[in-house]
Amino acid sequence: MDQGDAAVWAAALGIAGTLMGALGGALVQGRVIRRQVRDQEAVDIRHRLRQERQTAFAAVLDRCSEVETSFGPIIMARARPDWRDDADHRELWDPTNAALDALQRAVTAVAITGPDRMADLAATIHEAVTAKANTMRMPAASFDQRVRMYAEHSTLLEEAQRSFVQEARTVLGTPRE
């Protein structure tokens, strides 16, 4: 083999080596990019879930406040001397019933976004506020009994809300990157 052939072979091997190195580098770079995209997607999903949970958790507390606000007209009407338990009071209860339905939808949203512990705590809030509303629906209870039961259910509701907020802080925490 003469020097010309050796130079051609050396050049061909050099080009082949360069091409193989470039191809290998491209393969490695492609894997790295795919892994980065997968990791970023996982981060985006965690952030989106955190935002959805935060919105759902806040909705439970907001709807609970709306239910409690709707009690005002009922309490005022029941305190009047002309109140009759046997009368039709559906219109008076319509805002409360609508607010309770909205709270139930918010509880369902928490059950969907999770975690299960938060769904249980949201359901406890719904149960407590419903029990509080039902103390005003009871026709047979004396005023003193109703006030005592209302206060008891108010305390239970406050405890349920406190537990819900505390657990929400734990669940939401600081988002991980």
CORJOGI-V405446 format. One record per residue. N is the residue number from 1. RES is the residue in three letters. PSI is psi in whole degrees, -180 to 180 (* if undefined). Layout:
N&RES&PSI + N&RES&PSI
This chain:
1&MET&131 + 2&ASP&178 + 3&GLN&-33 + 4&GLY&-44 + 5&ASP&-41 + 6&ALA&-39 + 7&ALA&-41 + 8&VAL&-45 + 9&TRP&-42 + 10&ALA&-41 + 11&ALA&-43 + 12&ALA&-43 + 13&LEU&-37 + 14&GLY&-43 + 15&ILE&-43 + 16&ALA&-42 + 17&GLY&-41 + 18&THR&-45 + 19&LEU&-43 + 20&MET&-41 + 21&GLY&-43 + 22&ALA&-43 + 23&LEU&-44 + 24&GLY&-43 + 25&GLY&-40 + 26&ALA&-40 + 27&LEU&-46 + 28&VAL&-45 + 29&GLN&-39 + 30&GLY&-42 + 31&ARG&-44 + 32&VAL&-44 + 33&ILE&-43 + 34&ARG&-41 + 35&ARG&-41 + 36&GLN&-41 + 37&VAL&-44 + 38&ARG&-44 + 39&ASP&-43 + 40&GLN&-38 + 41&GLU&-42 + 42&ALA&-42 + 43&VAL&-44 + 44&ASP&-40 + 45&ILE&-43 + 46&ARG&-42 + 47&HIS&-43 + 48&ARG&-42 + 49&LEU&-41 + 50&ARG&-43 + 51&GLN&-41 + 52&GLU&-41 + 53&ARG&-44 + 54&GLN&-43 + 55&THR&-44 + 56&ALA&-41 + 57&PHE&-44 + 58&ALA&-36 + 59&ALA&-38 + 60&VAL&-47 + 61&LEU&-39 + 62&ASP&-46 + 63&ARG&-34 + 64&CYS&-43 + 65&SER&-38 + 66&GLU&-39 + 67&VAL&-49 + 68&GLU&-37 + 69&THR&-35 + 70&SER&-12 + 71&PHE&-26 + 72&GLY&-56 + 73&PRO&-33 + 74&ILE&-45 + 75&ILE&-43 + 76&MET&-43 + 77&ALA&-41 + 78&ARG&-26 + 79&ALA&-16 + 80&ARG&146 + 81&PRO&-23 + 82&ASP&10 + 83&TRP&135 + 84&ARG&125 + 85&ASP&-30 + 86&ASP&-2 + 87&ALA&163 + 88&ASP&114 + 89&HIS&23 + 90&ARG&-44 + 91&GLU&-36 + 92&LEU&-35 + 93&TRP&-12 + 94&ASP&-47 + 95&PRO&-38 + 96&THR&-44 + 97&ASN&-41 + 98&ALA&-41 + 99&ALA&-38 + 100&LEU&-39 + 101&ASP&-42 + 102&ALA&-39 + 103&LEU&-41 + 104&GLN&-40 + 105&ARG&-39 + 106&ALA&-39 + 107&VAL&-40 + 108&THR&-39 + 109&ALA&-38 + 110&VAL&-39 + 111&ALA&-33 + 112&ILE&-45 + 113&THR&-24 + 114&GLY&-174 + 115&PRO&174 + 116&ASP&-37 + 117&ARG&-41 + 118&MET&-37 + 119&ALA&-41 + 120&ASP&-43 + 121&LEU&-38 + 122&ALA&-41 + 123&ALA&-36 + 124&THR&-39 + 125&ILE&-46 + 126&HIS&-44 + 127&GLU&-43 + 128&ALA&-43 + 129&VAL&-33 + 130&THR&-42 + 131&ALA&-38 + 132&LYS&-43 + 133&ALA&-40 + 134&ASN&-22 + 135&THR&-27 + 136&MET&-14 + 137&ARG&-20 + 138&MET&115 + 139&PRO&-29 + 140&ALA&-18 + 141&ALA&142 + 142&SER&165 + 143&PHE&-43 + 144&ASP&-41 + 145&GLN&-43 + 146&ARG&-44 + 147&VAL&-43 + 148&ARG&-46 + 149&MET&-38 + 150&TYR&-43 + 151&ALA&-41 + 152&GLU&-46 + 153&HIS&-31 + 154&SER&-42 + 155&THR&-44 + 156&LEU&-39 + 157&LEU&-44 + 158&GLU&-42 + 159&GLU&-42 + 160&ALA&-41 + 161&GLN&-41 + 162&ARG&-45 + 163&SER&-40 + 164&PHE&-47 + 165&VAL&-43 + 166&GLN&-46 + 167&GLU&-36 + 168&ALA&-41 + 169&ARG&-40 + 170&THR&-47 + 171&VAL&-45 + 172&LEU&-42 + 173&GLY&-156 + 174&THR&130 + 175&PRO&139 + 176&ARG&142 + 177&GLU&*
